[in-house]
Amino acid sequence: MRRTALSGLRPRRLVPTALAIVLAVGFVAGIMIFGDTTRAALLDEYARSARNVDLAVTAADRTRLPLSTVEEIGRLDGVTAVEGRMAEQAPLIDRDGRLVTEFGVPGHAVDVGDRAELRPFDLRTGGLPQGDGDAALDARSARRTGYQVGDTIALVGADEQRHEFRLVGIVDITGVDGGNASTVVLTRPALVRLTGAAGFREVVATVADGTAPAAVRSHVTAPGKVRTGDQLRRDLAREAFSQIDGLLIGLQLFAVVAVLVAALVIANTFNILLAQRMRETALLRCVGATRAQVFRRVIAEAAAVGFTGAALGIGVGLAIGFGLSRGGALPGIGLPTGRLVVGVSPVLVALLLGVVLTTVSALVPAIRATRVPPIAALRITPFGRGGSRRGRVVLVISAALLVVAGVALTVAGMRTGDPLTAMVIVMVGGTSVFLAVLLLLPLFIGPLVSAVGWLPGRLAGAPVRLAVANARRNPGRTAATTAALLVGVALMAGGSTIAATVNRTAEAQLDKAFPVDYLLTPAVTGGDRPATVPAAVTAGLRADPAFDLVVAVRQDNAKSTGGGLLVGTIDEAAIGTAFRPVVAAGRLTDLRPGTAVVASGSDALAGRRVGDQLRLTGPGGHSITVTVAATVQSATLVGDVMVTDTDYRALFPAAVGDSLVMVRAAGGVPATTARHQIDAALAAHPLVQVGDLKEFRDERNNAIDQIVAVIAVLLALALIIALVGIANTLSLSVLERTRESALLRALGLTRGQLRVTLLAEAVLMAAAGAVVGVAFGLVYGLLTADAGFGEVDTLLAVPVGQLGAFVGLAALAGTLAAVLPSRRAANVAVVVALAD
């Protein structure tokens, strides 16, 4: 039986199956290699700050270690070197005079230090600061701003004024607190004068050989978090790895899709192969082969193909891992890159996955092979005739149960209040319905192919009608072939629909609630003083004829029985003009002293209705009681609770400045002129950021387009595997129908018409699968997006162009998959084929 199994490994028949394994295994291995490579690069980057460190004392948030900490640790037995590290906020100004921030957070400045071995950065180009007017900048910010060695850069000091420095070097450094905001290196005296630093953010030390860092740590009495160097490195590693955990989970989900599609292709291939070898299997039974031996023969074939495909897949995984690693370093992603790390785990997982995937996928075909009776050697048993009536009844009942469960989950999800939970429940329900669709596919794929091919059959004649008949007479094979394609198309259609709906709804909500052009917000300083837009800025913009609407919003944190809340107020004249939220209950015009408008999307306000009382307590102990006059959908830029200016002053009597200023350019004023006027008004206030809503919309649209593009690229691998399945099915079908094709040729069908028949068969199968996938993805894409928006009115959007492109792409890909099989069938000599 071993020799028989090996003789069945015909490359012509199993190479396409191996290719599916290569791609699926390669994707999984590539993701693992990418993860290991990126983790190593991140660890290298973060470990820079812990290099040569045996002991570290880190100050708690918003506190600093006393300057005496360095001397205190330096006196401990075993300490050979000690260094204090200063790090204070020092926002960087770009070449256009605008603040450089990362998610609204400005950058920091660190001191250059005295000991090279304990510096948390490496010099890339230029030199380190020597004088008080010198500065070095981190490489990421240098790329982002275009600053080069020799340029003059500007930082904002504690006095909120610009201070200029000469850029003398570019360094590699991990951002303070692991962030990506700008980091500037200064001499210690310059840092103290700029920021008013009076203590260290961290103090690090080395100990003598033979001295246990833990023993020295036990004698440290300085305030702060005391760690050995090993503990610090472990903490930094956890912080580093958290940056890519979400990304890796997303990639792993795509890998699961690829593996699922490959499993469908493998199972379909073995079903066809065993159906073609039914007489051979029956003959083996006749000469004494047991069912167990037949089963082992099929499993041995599968294991051999799986091992071979997995071995080749490791090479593909190396290429995918390298590509993902280099792609992660692109602007906008910013992951570090380094040498490719190939551990033992990806290799072992790849080999195990290849063998297990192929073996498990071949189990059902192998069991079917054991049921072939010896008498089958005397007759030809057709493949895929739809199964028994009992089997179809069981299939329909199982699918019905899945549909009922899926619909129930979908309805429950749509009624769930929490948007994230609602989306998860709807997606689980969709998965259940999708499984039902896959189970029922053999029952309706034939009529669907007929419907898709009706018009082409009338236009193109006999070849297309023959293609329809071929696809219909083996519904099991056609369903298995299209199932792999259906999975990928459904996911792409669903993702595109969700993206289009999110984009349309978000833009409508933004336009409706804030019909302005610019938002002015203070930078997040992280200090004790409130971050506000100076009143002088608001007054100056109101006096500028370039703007016809300047609205101020003030906000602060308060408490109520439900927890912490953001309480805000807005200029009364802005209600109904610059501020137009979607009202869920009550009327905005009822807002007056003693009343409030609350956001229904706030957790702390859950269940509040018009007429309810709400007691608010400010940070100074001042309290007011207000009556809910109206509720609005979701949260707003004003806050969870909006009150009148009078009530706001009573709750926050010490409030100064504005938290947010909304600006609209007057009619006929060019956008460049309006932005120039705003920049001029903020020249003396560099800590105020300008949000251009047009740029925000463009960035959001680009971000959504990029997400859709990334999803499409990742799912393209699943589609490629599906197309391999189509090509494989057609190739095996050509071998199975050799005599039939020859008979058609003998009856007058030309070679060109035979090629058209096989090409049309592939196109019809691909198109039918794409139609089902697009329909399912469209329905559940809309439902998922609607559930995710919660109480917000969702504007459903159907990306007709993209959905049509998916169907067209599937049909084109099906055509390409059928090129070689159709040529092979057309080139077979009629006489030889009839004699076979």
VOGU-3710 file (C-alpha; in Angstrom, 3 decimals, decimal comma):
1> mrrtalsglr> 0,000/0,000/0,000  2,942/2,315/0,621  4,070/1,929/-2,992  0,479/2,401/-4,165  0,141/5,601/-2,158  3,383/6,971/-3,546  2,331/6,111/-7,085  -0,774/8,247/-6,575  1,302/11,378/-5,983  1,109/12,640/-9,535
11> prrlvptala> 2,469/16,172/-9,786  0,067/17,068/-12,566  -2,868/16,510/-10,216  -1,502/17,564/-6,843  0,736/20,538/-7,632  -2,205/22,991/-7,502  -3,180/21,557/-4,102  0,373/21,987/-2,901  0,282/25,576/-4,179  -2,758/26,311/-2,000
21> ivlavgfvag> -0,871/24,878/0,975  2,225/26,911/0,102  0,248/30,167/0,087  -1,724/29,492/3,273  1,272/28,199/5,218  3,447/30,993/3,827  1,004/33,637/5,089  0,931/32,123/8,574  4,711/31,722/8,710  5,193/35,224/7,287
31> imifgdttra> 3,028/36,772/10,015  4,980/34,926/12,697  8,302/36,003/11,182  7,036/39,582/10,909  5,961/39,493/14,557  9,320/38,148/15,725  11,223/40,646/13,570  9,183/43,635/14,724  9,322/42,575/18,368  13,098/42,298/18,145
41> alldeyarsa> 13,350/45,735/16,515  10,997/47,262/19,098  12,905/45,647/21,909  16,157/47,028/20,521  14,628/50,490/20,292  13,072/50,492/23,752  15,979/48,709/25,394  18,189/51,633/24,376  17,023/53,514/27,472  17,880/50,501/29,670
51> rnvdlavtaa> 21,255/49,803/28,091  24,006/49,221/30,695  21,480/50,019/33,447  21,614/47,851/36,582  19,370/50,030/38,759  16,664/52,602/37,905  14,511/54,929/39,980  11,593/56,434/38,030  9,484/59,333/39,292  5,716/58,954/39,520
61> drtrlplstv> 3,500/60,839/37,075  3,763/64,652/37,322  6,446/64,368/39,999  10,200/64,647/39,826  13,027/63,057/41,783  15,046/65,541/43,879  18,435/66,558/42,513  19,980/64,970/45,604  18,863/61,532/44,390  21,988/61,181/42,253
71> eeigrldgvt> 24,283/61,720/45,242  22,162/59,467/47,450  22,368/56,523/45,028  25,997/57,232/44,238  26,886/56,679/47,921  25,403/53,175/47,988  27,853/50,278/48,205  28,515/48,651/44,850  27,333/51,568/42,656  30,027/52,478/40,126
81> avegrmaeqa> 28,250/55,120/38,027  25,035/57,098/38,339  23,232/59,494/35,994  20,151/61,665/36,391  17,835/62,050/33,413  15,740/65,153/32,945  12,716/65,118/30,633  10,272/68,012/30,390  7,645/69,115/27,942  9,089/71,390/25,280
91> plidrdgrlv> 6,837/71,625/22,183  8,597/71,802/18,819  7,534/74,329/16,164  7,737/73,275/12,510  8,976/75,337/9,572  5,516/76,891/9,091  5,341/78,040/12,698  2,867/75,354/13,702  2,999/73,087/16,699  4,316/69,559/16,170
101> tefgvpghav> 2,106/67,154/18,113  1,130/63,506/18,187  -2,603/63,127/18,801  -2,626/66,587/20,336  0,313/65,898/22,660  3,416/68,105/22,217  6,956/66,839/22,440  9,616/66,803/25,148  13,181/67,837/25,730  15,783/65,680/27,492
111> dvgdraelrp> 19,237/66,536/28,750  22,336/65,265/27,003  23,816/63,771/30,195  27,405/63,324/31,260  27,944/59,597/30,847  27,874/58,231/27,303  27,305/54,641/28,445  24,066/55,595/30,211  22,549/57,824/27,523  19,090/56,684/26,340
121> fdlrtgglpq> 19,829/57,598/22,733  22,328/57,010/19,923  23,803/59,664/17,679  22,855/59,123/14,046  24,362/62,157/12,274  26,084/65,355/13,369  27,073/65,828/16,992  25,585/66,219/20,451  24,812/69,612/22,055  27,850/71,261/23,599
131> gdgdaaldar> 26,580/74,781/24,272  23,308/76,209/25,532  22,246/77,187/22,017  22,706/73,681/20,565  20,082/70,993/20,147  19,707/67,507/18,674  16,412/66,161/17,317  15,024/62,629/17,109  15,179/61,095/13,630  11,426/60,567/13,282
141> sarrtgyqvg> 10,616/64,219/13,951  13,442/65,290/11,655  11,885/63,298/8,798  8,440/64,630/9,628  9,435/68,308/9,754  12,274/68,310/7,225  14,773/69,748/9,702  18,434/69,025/8,946  21,690/69,518/10,774  22,577/73,215/10,617
151> dtialvgade> 18,951/74,440/10,657  17,487/76,641/13,364  14,638/75,044/15,299  12,210/76,649/17,742  10,859/75,253/21,008  8,117/76,633/23,251  9,334/77,170/26,807  7,532/77,317/30,120  6,899/81,001/29,432  4,937/79,958/26,293
161> qrhefrlvgi> 7,405/81,874/24,118  9,547/80,699/21,202  13,174/79,874/21,889  15,535/79,126/19,002  18,354/76,579/18,914  20,884/75,468/16,335  20,356/71,865/15,249  23,709/70,097/15,583  22,690/66,444/15,402  20,065/63,797/14,727
171> vditgvdggn> 19,599/61,017/17,286  17,760/57,712/17,565  15,638/57,788/20,706  12,391/56,321/21,914  9,846/59,005/22,813  9,271/59,911/26,432  6,712/57,517/27,999  6,930/55,441/24,829  5,115/58,041/22,752  5,951/59,213/19,260
181> astvvltrpa> 5,924/62,951/19,941  9,079/64,949/19,189  12,105/64,631/21,473  14,848/67,266/21,546  18,205/66,827/23,295  19,588/69,918/25,090  22,353/70,632/27,558  21,136/70,518/31,149  21,479/74,270/31,781  19,529/75,033/28,589
191> lvrltgaagf> 16,823/72,543/29,545  16,479/74,046/33,023  16,183/77,591/31,672  13,710/76,552/28,965  11,373/74,403/31,052  12,086/75,323/34,660  13,056/71,714/35,440  13,834/71,226/39,115  14,304/67,463/39,310  14,953/64,241/37,455
201> revvatvadg> 12,452/62,111/35,588  14,655/59,094/36,178  17,949/58,194/37,821  19,918/55,196/36,509  23,035/53,507/37,812  25,491/50,683/37,165  26,905/48,412/39,843  30,251/46,680/40,203  30,839/43,188/38,858  29,772/40,622/41,426
211> tapaavrshv> 27,268/42,949/43,073  23,598/41,921/42,868  21,424/44,827/41,642  18,554/43,535/43,798  20,719/43,894/46,902  21,498/47,514/46,033  17,844/48,177/45,230  16,803/47,186/48,747  18,827/50,103/50,160  17,313/52,804/47,907
221> tapgkvrtgd> 15,099/55,193/49,896  14,438/57,720/47,139  10,785/58,260/46,173  9,591/56,705/42,961  9,518/53,282/41,354  12,749/51,380/42,009  13,656/48,592/39,590  16,665/46,552/38,662  17,885/46,792/35,084  16,312/43,418/34,255
231> qlrrdlarea> 12,948/44,536/35,637  13,169/47,768/33,658  13,927/45,877/30,459  10,980/43,517/31,004  8,641/46,470/31,560  9,956/48,181/28,441  9,478/44,970/26,456  5,832/44,736/27,518  5,313/48,362/26,560  6,981/47,784/23,205
241> fsqidgllig> 5,040/44,636/22,344  1,704/46,256/23,179  2,193/48,464/20,099  1,871/45,561/17,673  -0,430/43,156/19,516  -3,546/44,580/17,856  -1,902/44,575/14,429  -0,810/40,962/14,796  -4,308/39,898/15,884  -5,727/41,516/12,752
251> lqlfavvavl> -3,168/39,763/10,545  -3,890/36,459/12,268  -7,584/36,829/11,437  -6,667/37,178/7,779  -4,418/34,143/8,122  -7,384/32,157/9,457  -9,368/33,164/6,361  -6,523/32,015/4,107  -6,270/28,690/5,930  -10,046/28,180/5,704
261> vaalviantf> -10,038/28,846/1,970  -7,074/26,508/1,488  -8,921/23,791/3,428  -11,915/24,115/1,110  -9,656/23,864/-1,941  -7,828/20,797/-0,591  -11,026/18,991/0,378  -12,535/19,686/-3,044  -9,409/18,435/-4,808  -9,322/15,142/-2,908
271> nillaqrmre> -13,036/14,629/-3,464  -12,536/14,917/-7,215  -9,378/12,799/-7,244  -11,000/9,994/-5,307  -14,086/10,115/-7,498  -11,843/9,783/-10,562  -9,988/6,891/-8,935  -13,125/5,077/-7,821  -12,500/2,107/-10,146  -8,872/1,958/-9,014
281> tallrcvgat> -9,955/1,945/-5,368  -12,540/-0,753/-6,024  -9,897/-2,911/-7,740  -7,678/-2,573/-4,673  -10,609/-3,797/-2,578  -11,063/-6,704/-4,974  -7,459/-7,860/-4,560  -7,662/-7,783/-0,781  -7,105/-4,185/0,401  -9,038/-3,465/3,591
291> raqvfrrvia> -10,956/-0,274/4,323  -8,272/0,709/6,825  -5,577/0,338/4,169  -7,548/2,478/1,709  -8,008/5,107/4,407  -4,303/5,094/5,275  -3,414/5,386/1,591  -5,420/8,604/1,189  -4,119/10,070/4,451  -0,532/9,222/3,482
301> eaaavgftga> -0,978/11,039/0,167  -2,394/14,061/1,976  0,412/14,100/4,540  3,081/13,882/1,843  1,542/16,717/-0,155  1,077/18,767/3,031  4,690/18,314/4,113  6,009/19,258/0,667  3,752/22,326/0,457  4,711/23,387/3,983
311> algigvglai> 8,415/23,117/3,248  7,998/25,375/0,223  5,659/27,629/2,213  8,453/28,476/4,633  10,315/30,167/1,788  7,183/32,119/0,850  6,798/33,018/4,532  10,274/34,539/4,537  9,318/36,779/1,621  6,001/37,770/3,226
321> gfglsrggal> 7,663/38,466/6,575  10,285/40,629/4,878  7,620/42,533/2,930  5,452/43,143/6,011  8,482/44,272/7,982  9,530/46,809/5,350  5,934/47,920/4,889  5,560/48,529/8,629  8,340/51,099/8,444  6,449/53,246/5,926
331> pgiglptgrl> 5,290/56,743/6,947  1,993/56,629/8,799  2,825/53,222/10,347  6,197/53,934/11,873  7,148/50,476/13,136  10,883/49,963/13,480  12,615/47,516/11,199  15,742/45,430/11,529  17,275/42,198/10,372  14,847/39,407/9,612
341> vvgvspvlva> 14,379/37,132/12,632  13,593/33,516/11,775  13,076/31,399/14,865  12,281/27,733/15,297  8,575/28,355/16,018  7,561/29,608/12,524  9,305/26,643/10,893  7,715/24,059/13,189  4,273/25,691/13,004  4,510/25,855/9,200
351> lllgvvlttv> 5,402/22,182/8,871  2,793/21,096/11,399  0,103/23,303/9,859  0,812/22,044/6,355  0,537/18,393/7,348  -2,417/18,820/9,715  -4,340/21,131/7,360  -4,021/18,753/4,435  -4,688/15,646/6,481  -7,789/17,062/8,189
361> salvpairat> -9,110/18,437/4,879  -8,714/14,959/3,342  -10,465/13,104/6,176  -13,967/13,231/4,712  -12,807/12,217/1,201  -10,756/9,422/2,790  -13,774/8,102/4,679  -15,802/8,208/1,476  -13,081/6,228/-0,281  -13,394/3,444/2,298
371> rvppiaalri> -17,077/3,058/1,389  -16,383/2,231/-2,275  -17,576/-1,392/-2,749  -15,479/-3,851/-4,786  -18,334/-4,161/-7,281  -17,685/-0,538/-8,308  -14,717/-1,821/-10,322  -17,202/-3,140/-12,874  -19,053/0,142/-13,444  -18,489/3,875/-13,663
381> tpfgrggsrr> -20,033/5,825/-10,791  -20,533/9,523/-11,487  -19,291/12,102/-9,096  -21,296/14,731/-7,229  -24,847/13,712/-8,040  -26,237/15,643/-5,113  -26,286/12,956/-2,415  -29,198/11,045/-0,938  -32,582/12,474/-0,049  -31,841/11,873/3,635
391> grvvlvisaa> -28,562/13,739/3,341  -30,293/16,705/1,739  -32,915/16,769/4,503  -30,214/16,776/7,186  -28,391/19,530/5,264  -31,495/21,723/5,072  -32,383/21,212/8,745  -28,830/22,062/9,852  -28,797/25,184/7,687  -32,224/26,233/8,983
401> llvvagvalt> -31,007/25,962/12,578  -27,947/28,057/11,754  -30,107/30,693/10,045  -32,480/30,895/13,008  -29,575/31,236/15,438  -27,845/33,805/13,225  -30,965/35,927/12,738  -31,715/35,812/16,478  -28,183/36,963/17,294  -28,374/39,691/14,660
411> vagmrtgdpl> -31,662/41,036/16,055  -30,270/40,884/19,603  -27,163/42,750/18,503  -29,183/45,480/16,799  -31,059/46,024/20,079  -27,916/46,131/22,248  -27,073/49,543/23,656  -23,270/49,288/23,651  -22,040/49,818/20,047  -18,934/47,634/20,350
421> tamvivmvgg> -20,868/44,753/21,898  -23,587/45,200/19,278  -21,071/44,921/16,428  -19,545/41,746/17,883  -22,956/40,092/18,336  -24,049/41,033/14,803  -20,812/39,655/13,340  -21,251/36,385/15,259  -24,805/36,179/13,913  -23,522/36,876/10,418
431> tsvflavlll> -20,984/34,069/10,743  -23,777/31,650/11,634  -25,864/32,729/8,627  -22,796/32,501/6,393  -22,191/28,892/7,454  -25,789/28,153/6,515  -25,196/29,692/3,091  -22,163/27,429/2,595  -24,205/24,359/3,580  -27,029/25,224/1,191
441> lplfigplvs> -24,721/26,235/-1,645  -24,959/22,854/-3,456  -28,751/23,219/-3,566  -28,956/26,636/-5,189  -25,652/27,095/-7,001  -26,969/25,247/-10,089  -30,015/27,493/-10,628  -27,873/30,535/-9,879  -25,302/29,549/-12,505  -28,168/29,051/-14,966
451> avgwlpgrla> -29,511/32,503/-14,180  -26,077/34,119/-14,557  -25,420/32,248/-17,804  -28,872/32,667/-19,381  -28,151/35,839/-21,338  -24,561/34,882/-22,325  -25,929/31,502/-23,460  -28,409/33,204/-25,737  -25,745/35,506/-27,139  -22,755/33,119/-27,411
461> gapvrlavan> -24,606/29,949/-28,316  -23,820/26,304/-27,650  -20,413/26,638/-25,875  -21,859/28,737/-23,054  -24,941/26,554/-22,762  -22,671/23,516/-22,465  -20,709/25,364/-19,751  -23,949/25,960/-17,825  -24,878/22,301/-18,136  -21,416/21,200/-16,937
471> arrnpgrtaa> -21,595/23,459/-13,892  -25,149/22,317/-13,055  -24,671/18,568/-13,323  -22,066/18,458/-10,525  -23,520/20,863/-7,917  -21,355/19,471/-5,141  -18,156/20,158/-7,065  -19,377/23,573/-8,251  -20,377/24,544/-4,697  -17,033/23,443/-3,252
481> ttaallvgva> -15,197/25,356/-5,972  -17,127/28,605/-5,521  -17,170/28,415/-1,693  -13,515/29,409/-1,425  -14,046/32,425/-3,666  -17,273/33,324/-1,854  -15,463/33,676/1,492  -12,970/36,253/0,239  -15,477/38,267/-1,799  -17,961/38,371/1,108
491> lmaggstiaa> -15,319/39,764/3,465  -14,163/42,367/0,934  -17,731/43,437/0,158  -18,592/43,657/3,851  -15,502/45,712/4,666  -16,126/48,106/1,781  -19,774/48,575/2,780  -18,865/49,263/6,412  -16,212/51,774/5,351  -18,569/53,593/2,982
501> tvnrtaeaql> -21,320/53,761/5,611  -18,958/54,976/8,323  -17,576/57,645/6,002  -20,983/58,927/4,922  -22,449/58,922/8,443  -19,421/60,560/10,050  -19,304/63,309/7,435  -23,033/63,990/7,786  -22,761/64,141/11,580  -19,804/66,503/11,365
511> dkafpvdyll> -21,481/68,793/8,845  -24,709/68,821/10,804  -23,234/69,420/14,244  -20,384/71,769/13,314  -20,787/73,700/10,055  -17,458/75,502/10,543  -14,053/75,480/8,880  -11,552/75,465/11,751  -11,290/74,248/15,342  -8,794/75,930/17,682
521> tpavtggdrp> -7,751/73,804/20,647  -5,005/74,099/23,279  -2,182/71,589/23,256  -2,276/68,910/25,944  0,433/70,267/28,226  0,017/67,782/31,032  0,712/70,474/33,595  -1,345/71,696/36,523  -2,520/74,872/34,797  -5,632/74,565/32,603
531> atvpaavtag> -5,041/74,224/28,888  -7,070/76,950/27,181  -7,212/79,172/24,137  -6,469/82,721/25,390  -9,480/85,038/25,318  -7,389/87,537/23,335  -7,216/85,074/20,431  -10,994/84,666/20,350  -11,544/88,418/20,544  -9,033/89,084/17,762
541> lradpafdlv> -10,661/86,589/15,403  -14,106/88,038/16,091  -12,837/91,445/15,038  -11,366/90,080/11,784  -13,749/90,518/8,785  -12,283/87,365/7,205  -14,478/85,357/9,581  -18,238/85,553/9,929  -18,555/83,110/12,815  -16,293/82,701/15,851
551> vavrqdnaks> -17,773/80,569/18,641  -16,135/79,821/21,984  -16,653/76,633/23,992  -15,556/76,278/27,612  -15,280/72,949/29,385  -14,216/71,429/32,691  -14,635/68,208/34,602  -17,364/67,755/37,197  -18,957/64,908/39,129  -22,489/63,594/39,449
561> tgggllvgti> -24,121/60,543/40,940  -23,289/58,613/37,778  -19,572/59,436/37,833  -17,245/61,946/36,164  -18,626/64,221/33,440  -17,353/66,826/31,024  -19,481/69,945/31,474  -19,378/72,673/28,855  -21,009/75,826/27,648  -21,182/77,489/24,249
571> deaaigtafr> -22,039/80,959/23,037  -25,812/81,249/23,038  -25,825/82,659/19,503  -24,146/79,484/18,238  -27,052/77,206/19,145  -28,766/76,359/15,891  -25,962/77,815/13,756  -22,506/76,488/14,655  -23,916/73,969/17,103  -26,628/71,716/15,641
581> pvvaagrltd> -26,648/68,286/17,287  -29,297/65,699/16,513  -31,948/66,128/19,232  -33,309/62,860/20,623  -35,842/64,403/23,012  -36,844/67,908/24,162  -35,800/71,156/22,467  -32,494/73,040/22,388  -34,403/76,308/22,616  -35,504/75,320/26,146
591> lrpgtavvas> -31,934/75,693/27,397  -31,855/78,468/30,033  -30,320/78,946/33,506  -31,133/75,965/35,691  -31,467/73,554/32,748  -29,053/71,431/30,720  -28,702/69,508/27,467  -27,222/66,037/27,977  -25,602/63,619/25,538  -27,383/60,270/25,439
601> gsdalagrrv> -24,124/58,574/24,463  -22,506/59,291/27,854  -22,219/56,275/30,182  -22,602/58,489/33,250  -25,909/59,834/31,896  -27,463/56,516/30,881  -31,229/56,587/31,378  -31,531/60,365/31,812  -34,709/61,807/30,364  -36,186/65,239/29,815
611> gdqlrltgpg> -37,378/66,617/33,163  -34,906/64,628/35,311  -32,808/66,420/37,903  -29,012/66,336/37,688  -26,675/67,556/40,411  -23,196/68,628/39,315  -20,183/69,270/41,558  -17,133/71,168/40,307  -13,479/70,702/41,359  -13,710/73,539/43,890
621> ghsitvtvaa> -16,700/72,030/45,664  -19,204/74,324/43,963  -22,458/72,550/43,041  -25,521/73,266/40,952  -28,706/71,337/40,222  -30,086/71,442/36,688  -33,107/69,998/34,923  -32,633/68,066/31,693  -34,198/70,218/28,950  -33,135/68,060/25,996
631> tvqsatlvgd> -31,084/64,999/25,095  -28,908/64,802/21,973  -27,537/61,791/20,163  -24,043/60,640/21,070  -21,458/62,887/22,689  -20,627/66,375/21,405  -17,559/68,579/21,289  -19,213/70,744/23,942  -19,320/67,974/26,539  -21,479/65,337/28,187
641> vmvtdtdyra> -23,575/68,101/29,749  -24,144/71,533/28,232  -25,293/74,358/30,498  -25,721/78,102/30,116  -22,828/80,496/30,658  -24,399/81,618/33,964  -24,516/78,091/35,370  -21,023/77,348/34,058  -19,570/80,347/35,946  -21,379/79,243/39,092
651> lfpaavgdsl> -19,927/75,735/38,803  -16,419/76,835/37,753  -15,903/80,381/39,099  -12,126/80,266/38,514  -12,380/79,299/34,825  -10,341/81,391/32,378  -9,872/81,150/28,626  -11,695/78,974/26,111  -11,398/75,218/25,733  -12,334/75,249/22,060
661> vmvraaggvp> -12,981/77,916/19,438  -14,931/77,174/16,255  -14,227/79,442/13,295  -15,951/79,827/9,916  -14,504/81,847/7,068  -16,696/84,553/5,556  -18,163/83,972/2,112  -15,699/84,659/-0,689  -12,610/84,447/1,541  -10,103/81,905/0,110
671> attarhqida> -9,068/79,083/2,407  -5,400/80,118/2,177  -6,263/83,666/3,287  -8,362/82,443/6,213  -5,625/80,083/7,382  -3,011/82,836/7,072  -5,123/85,118/9,262  -5,519/82,409/11,898  -1,790/81,641/11,906  -1,068/85,373/12,316
681> alaahplvqv> -3,474/85,585/15,267  -1,721/82,629/16,908  1,842/83,827/16,304  2,154/84,866/19,943  0,348/81,743/21,188  2,219/78,733/19,813  0,484/76,268/22,153  -2,822/76,687/20,353  -3,468/74,092/17,652  -5,510/74,632/14,499
691> gdlkefrder> -7,730/71,853/13,213  -8,716/72,340/9,592  -11,984/70,446/9,167  -11,457/70,133/5,426  -8,058/68,575/6,048  -9,640/66,425/8,741  -12,274/65,172/6,285  -9,616/64,496/3,665  -7,426/62,670/6,166  -10,377/60,633/7,380
701> nnaidqivav> -11,350/59,703/3,829  -7,752/58,785/3,021  -7,499/56,737/6,205  -10,676/54,817/5,338  -9,449/54,270/1,778  -6,139/52,987/3,106  -7,894/50,599/5,490  -10,027/49,244/2,654  -6,924/48,916/0,464  -5,006/47,047/3,183
711> iavllalali> -7,948/44,696/3,735  -8,202/44,109/-0,003  -4,492/43,325/-0,291  -4,593/40,895/2,629  -7,732/39,183/1,369  -6,214/39,001/-2,100  -4,160/36,060/-0,850  -7,377/34,212/-0,006  -8,710/35,041/-3,457  -5,519/33,751/-5,078
721> ialvgiantl> -5,906/30,476/-3,174  -9,548/30,325/-4,308  -8,487/30,843/-7,920  -5,950/28,065/-7,542  -8,900/25,933/-6,481  -10,886/26,902/-9,580  -7,938/26,121/-11,835  -7,354/22,841/-10,024  -11,008/21,826/-10,311  -11,090/22,596/-14,014
731> slsvlertre> -7,814/20,766/-14,639  -9,067/17,642/-12,892  -12,416/18,029/-14,628  -10,624/18,088/-17,985  -8,916/14,808/-17,113  -12,209/13,300/-15,963  -14,107/14,430/-19,081  -11,452/13,539/-21,673  -13,696/11,091/-23,540  -16,668/13,432/-23,300
741> sallralglt> -14,649/16,330/-24,769  -13,363/14,088/-27,545  -16,922/12,997/-28,370  -18,015/16,644/-28,585  -15,078/17,322/-30,896  -16,084/14,332/-33,026  -19,632/15,711/-33,261  -18,368/19,004/-34,652  -17,295/21,199/-31,683  -14,131/23,063/-32,660
751> rgqlrvtlla> -11,096/23,509/-30,489  -11,945/27,173/-30,022  -15,502/26,317/-28,970  -14,192/23,747/-26,461  -11,865/26,353/-24,975  -14,767/28,818/-24,774  -16,875/26,199/-23,014  -14,290/25,653/-20,259  -13,537/29,362/-19,953  -17,255/30,104/-19,664
761> eavlmaaaga> -17,649/27,416/-17,019  -14,942/29,030/-14,878  -16,345/32,524/-15,382  -19,879/31,419/-14,467  -18,706/29,647/-11,297  -16,614/32,644/-10,242  -19,378/35,129/-11,036  -22,000/33,092/-9,186  -19,775/32,852/-6,108  -19,006/36,565/-6,306
771> vvgvafglvy> -22,706/37,462/-6,556  -23,530/35,483/-3,416  -20,488/36,910/-1,597  -21,336/40,494/-2,550  -24,984/40,063/-1,528  -24,067/38,621/1,855  -21,273/41,153/2,464  -23,586/44,026/1,550  -26,368/42,953/3,936  -24,155/42,242/6,923
781> glltadagfg> -21,860/45,169/6,203  -24,853/47,505/6,496  -26,141/45,745/9,627  -22,720/45,806/11,313  -22,186/49,490/10,552  -25,677/50,360/11,800  -25,085/48,454/15,044  -21,722/50,166/15,534  -23,213/53,671/15,445  -25,607/52,965/18,319
791> evdtllavpv> -28,179/55,733/18,707  -26,664/57,875/15,974  -28,777/58,002/12,826  -26,840/55,833/10,381  -26,742/56,883/6,742  -26,308/53,613/4,920  -24,060/53,717/1,876  -23,723/51,102/-0,861  -20,369/51,277/-2,686  -21,864/50,218/-6,010
801> gqlgafvgla> -18,657/50,790/-7,954  -16,530/48,695/-5,601  -19,090/45,885/-5,374  -19,381/45,772/-9,156  -15,601/45,718/-9,390  -15,473/42,697/-7,067  -17,827/40,741/-9,316  -15,908/41,793/-12,426  -12,580/40,963/-10,807  -13,835/37,524/-9,802
811> alagtlaavl> -15,049/36,836/-13,344  -11,731/38,007/-14,810  -9,775/35,918/-12,338  -11,924/32,892/-13,177  -11,088/33,395/-16,821  -7,369/33,496/-16,112  -7,643/30,375/-13,943  -9,206/28,483/-16,826  -6,687/29,400/-19,534  -4,306/26,463/-19,064
821> psrraanvav> -6,975/23,777/-18,476  -8,895/24,889/-21,584  -5,762/24,828/-23,739  -4,894/21,371/-22,458  -8,362/20,033/-23,245  -8,398/21,572/-26,733  -4,956/20,171/-27,627  -5,815/16,525/-26,894  -6,140/14,487/-30,101  -9,686/13,210/-30,646
831> vvalad> -8,684/9,642/-31,587  -6,316/9,259/-28,638  -8,913/10,633/-26,229  -11,639/8,272/-27,490  -9,270/5,331/-27,195  -8,252/6,265/-23,635
//
